[in-house]
Each structure stands twice: as C-alpha cells, then as structure tokens.
Amino acid sequence: MPLSDVPFVLKEALEKNLIGTPAVLHENGTTSPPPMALFIDVDTYEENFANCKKAFGDGFLHAMAIKANPVSSCIKMAIEAGIGIECASIGEVMHALRCGCPEQHIVFDSPVKTRPEIDFALAHNVHLNIDNLQEMDVVAEAYEKVKDTTKAVIGVRVNPVVGSGSMAIFSTCTSTSKFGVPMLDDATREAFVNKIVATPCVTCVHVHVGSMGCKLELMGEGVKQTVKLAVDINERAGFNQINVLDIGGGLPASVDSEEASPTFEEYVSTLKELVPEMFPGKGPFKRVVTEFGQGFNCKSGWIASRVEYDKEVGEGTHLPLIHAGADVLMRTCYLSAMPKHQKRLYIYNPAGDMKEDDVCLQDIGGPLCFSGDVVAKQRQLPRAVRGDYVVLRDCGANSISVFSRHCSRLAPPVYGYVVVDGKAELTVFKESERLEDILHFFGGETNWGGLPRHGQ
C-alpha cells in the first residue's frame, strides 16, 4: 500500500463526494458527503494472500480471522483467493457462509459455543475447535448423533504455556490465559493425552500463542510444543488420530514503517528451523491450518478524516478535532501507552495534497465525549487546520470490526480501490451507516412495556 498512492485516492474520493465537507444532513442521519472513510487497497490485500500461500506451500488451509475485517467484499475477495475464514462467533460463521465460503474452509473457534451452535457447525461440516474439557464432552455427545454424516474436523485448543509476549493483554499462552486447555505440569498433560485418546472424534490440535507483541521464536515454540503433544497422543492411540494441526495466527504487523515486518516468509523460516515436522509430508499432519488476521489486513487499509475544528491548548499544543476516534480506533486510544497500537499520521490539505511545512506539536482528538478519545499525542506534524484531512495508516485490521456504539455515531463507509498509472478507481465496499441502524440496535420503536410503577 504505497503512501504515494494516497493523494490519487483521496483526490478521487473528494471529487466524487465519497468523502468531504458535509453539506446535507439527511433524514436517515447520514451526511453528504461523509467526513470520514476507511479505504482498502485491493492490490495489497490480494498480494498478502498470495505471499502467504507461496511462503507456506501446499497442504495448508489459510483461514482469515474475520474479526479483523468482516467487510463482506473483503471476505469475498479472500474466498476467491482460496482463503478460508476463521470465526469467533456463530454470527461470523453465518456471515462466512452467506459470503460463499465453502463449509469445510470455515474454522469455528469461539470459547463459549452453545449446544445449538455446535450442532449447527457439525451439520454444516465446519472445522470446530474445542476450547476446554467440558466443551469436549458436549461436542463428543453431539458428534455421536451425526457421526455418519458430518465431515467436520474437530480440534481442541491447547495452551502450551510458553509465556507472554511484550503485550500481555494480547498473549494467550500464559498459565492464567482464558483460552485452551493449559499444560500446567506433567500430570495435566498426561490426563489430557488420555482424554483425547478416549475421544476419537478429536483429530486436530490447535494453538495460538498471541496477537501482536509476540516474537516469531515464541510463536514457533508454542507450535513445537503442540506438535510434540500431537505425536505423543498418536503414539498412545496407536495410530495417527491427530492428523490436522491448527497453528492459529498472531503474525505481528509493523506500524512504524510502510514495509510489512515480519513477513510470512520469515515466519515460515522460523517454523522450519524450530519444528520442521509440522509441515504436511514431514510429520503426522495431512493438513495444517493458519488463522491470520492482522497479517492479511493491517497494511491494506487506511482511514481519512476531515478536520472539523482546530484549537490551541496548554503546553504549546495544537489540537485538531477529527471524526475518527476510539469508536473506530479503539486499541489506539485505549492502549495509548503501547507503541505497537499507535498509527502513523499524515496531514493533507483540502485539495488532497500532503502538507509538509509548519510543523508543530499536536494532539489529534477524536469525536467522542471522553478525554481519552485521542488518536495521537504529542506528535510533531504539519499543522492540521479546519478543512484539512488526517490520514491514519495501517487501519485495515481491527478498525471497522471493533466499531463502538459510544455516543451513537454512525460507522463510516468503506471503499475499495486500485491505482493504475496514477489514476485511482474506487468502489463502495460498505455504505455509511444510517440512523435507523443505530435506533434498531438500541430497540427502535419498541415500547418499555408499561411496567407498573412502585405503589401502583
């Protein structure tokens, strides 16, 4: 996603009123044009899929973590590229199905699956990963009723307890993590092996060390321990009961440069060095699943917002106010002390040209009604004034998907684009949300029911 393409895209969007200075407030609550939008670079997005498939080789199902970017057009592009979809809820499973994902290319990972959700997944041949031993019993019971018809792969998530990365909040292999069955000691591990051998419908082990802040070596160690566990299970069972491996996602996405780092190739190199037997044909696994979210999406998207107002505040700080805040950049605002969640920012004038002069100290404030709604603090940037545009890079993942209802603001539109010879072509991936959508979310026209008051 070259930074040099942004002016072409921004100018085209401004010319077509896809973003701009709102002139009309419609009855449905939208404004024309919208003051903020998410832009997806289609070429970069598709290149990420191709790079991943080339790096890992044959025998892999790469399932994109839909929670990172659930925009339907993006899901459909992934499916067309031969990418599966990893889902953390039954809603995401149904979304993937409606977008045309083949049933057996869907991975269902929710830690709180209900029995009806489990039945649905088995009936639709979805790869289902169990989170805990209680759920294993529920799944095993459900499987008995459909074992002659279902083609679903059933896995179980393992926590090899390899430790935390640099951001504990996104690390999932600590001893107290809420995810998976923890291998706390030899006794726990022995009991787990026996449990799996006694549950022959389980044919996959799943591990996910963490997202962001985890070094490749830590991720690789988690895979290594899980593969060893699978081998021990197979030896105890007397056959290759565990023949599918799911290594999760978690590839960190660099936010301090335009280049993607680490790359899929670097991750594969680490895995081949630490655990070569995980690759199909090198060990017991006929298929290996991955679940990348940030790695596929982060670098492909950016947000542009009009500067609605600007003012001077204390300590020599200039403060522009924009329409992108904690509602669409939740992690950036709430985790402001973590550099890996801060965005690179650029300022563009009303015509769509990048500004470079008049650099000053600035905080970039969002639209929400609380003081923590600041997307950048104490940055040296060209002075952003009313009518300018702030562009925030690396917003393709965990932006629109974590949109917050706080202050009842409308979710922005999403546009896909390509740039050829300096000419940008854009299409609408998702229209701006409408007021009716918010009212429906909060109950719409429903009445509180006329409940009796005290004393009546």
Sequence and secondary structure as in RCSB ss.txt:
>XXXX:A:sequence
MPLSDVPFVLKEALEKNLIGTPAVLHENGTTSPPPMALFIDVDTYEENFANCKKAFGDGFLHAMAIKANPVSSCI
KMAIEAGIGIECASIGEVMHALRCGCPEQHIVFDSPVKTRPEIDFALAHNVHLNIDNLQEMDVVAEAYEKVKDTT
KAVIGVRVNPVVGSGSMAIFSTCTSTSKFGVPMLDDATREAFVNKIVATPCVTCVHVHVGSMGCKLELMGEGVKQ
TVKLAVDINERAGFNQINVLDIGGGLPASVDSEEASPTFEEYVSTLKELVPEMFPGKGPFKRVVTEFGQGFNCKS
GWIASRVEYDKEVGEGTHLPLIHAGADVLMRTCYLSAMPKHQKRLYIYNPAGDMKEDDVCLQDIGGPLCFSGDVV
AKQRQLPRAVRGDYVVLRDCGANSISVFSRHCSRLAPPVYGYVVVDGKAELTVFKESERLEDILHFFGGETNWGG
LPRHGQ
>XXXX:A:secstr
  GGGHHHHHHHHHHTTSSS   EE TTS EES SEEEEEEHHHHHHHHHHHHHHH TTEEEEEEGGG   HHHH
HHHHHTT EEEESSHHHHHHHHHTT  GGGEEE  TT  HHHHHHHHHTT EEEE SHHHHHHHHHHHHHHTTT 
   EEEEEE      S GGGB  STT SSSEE  SHHHHHHHHHHHHT TTEEEEE   BSSS  HHHHHHHHHH
HHHHHHHHHHHHTS    EEE         SSSS SS HHHHHHHHHHH GGGSTTTSS SEEEE  SHHHHGGG
EEEEEEEEEEEEETTTEEEEEES STTT HHHHHTTT GGG   EEEE TTS B  SSEEEEEEE SSSSTT EE
EEEEEEE   TT EEEE S SSSSGGG   GGG     EEEEEEETTEEEEEEEE    HHHHHHHTTTT     
   TT 
